C-alpha cells in the first residue's frame, strides 16, 4: 500500500516538474516567453506591444539562432 502511494506521489512530482519547465507562450505572437510576462485581461503576453494587439516589440537577444548547413532541394 505504501509503495503504491509513493509511486503516485513520484508520478505527480514528475508531471509537476514537466509543467514548470514549459515556458509560457505569448497569446498574440505565440513565442516562448523567457522573461517575466505582461498579463492583460487574463492573458499572458511577451511584451506591452503584443498586449496592445501588436506589433511585438520584444528584444530577441535571449534566443539563440540555429545554423543549419546543407543543401536545400526544391521540388519541381
C-alpha positions in Angstrom: 0.0 0.0 0.0 2.8 2.5 0.9 4.7 1.5 -2.3 1.7 2.5 -4.4 1.3 5.8 -2.6 5.0 6.5 -3.1 4.7 5.7 -6.9 1.7 8.0 -7.2 3.5 10.8 -5.4 6.6 10.3 -7.6 4.5 10.4 -10.8 2.7 13.6 -9.6 6.1 15.2 -8.8 7.5 14.4 -12.2 4.4 15.8 -14.0 4.7 19.0 -11.9 8.3 19.4 -12.9 7.5 19.0 -16.6 4.8 21.6 -16.3 7.2 24.0 -14.6 9.8 23.5 -17.4 7.5 24.6 -20.2 7.9 28.3 -20.9 4.8 30.5 -21.2 3.7 31.4 -24.7 2.5 34.8 -25.9 -1.2 34.9 -26.6 -0.5 37.2 -29.6 2.6 36.1 -31.4 3.0 32.6 -29.8 6.7 32.9 -28.9 8.1 31.2 -25.8 8.4 33.9 -23.1 11.8 33.6 -21.4 11.3 36.7 -19.1 8.6 37.9 -16.8 5.4 38.1 -18.9 3.0 41.0 -19.4 -0.5 40.0 -18.2 -3.6 41.8 -19.6 -7.2 40.8 -19.4 -6.2 37.4 -18.0 -4.0 36.6 -21.0 -0.2 36.2 -21.0 1.8 38.3 -23.5 5.6 38.6 -24.2 5.5 42.4 -24.2 3.3 45.5 -24.0 3.2 45.7 -27.8 1.5 42.3 -28.0 -0.7 43.1 -25.1 -2.0 46.1 -27.0 -2.7 43.9 -30.1 0.7 44.2 -31.8 3.2 44.7 -33.2 5.6 42.8 -31.0 8.4 44.9 -29.6 10.5 42.2 -27.8 14.2 42.1 -27.6 15.0 38.7 -29.2 18.6 38.6 -27.9 17.8 35.9 -25.4 17.0 33.5 -28.2 19.8 31.5 -29.8 20.0 31.3 -33.5 20.5 27.9 -35.1 22.8 27.4 -38.0 22.0 24.5 -40.3 24.3 23.5 -43.0 23.3 21.5 -46.0 21.7 21.7 -49.4 18.1 22.7 -50.0 16.4 20.7 -52.7 13.4 22.3 -54.4 10.7 20.1 -55.9 9.7 21.0 -59.4 
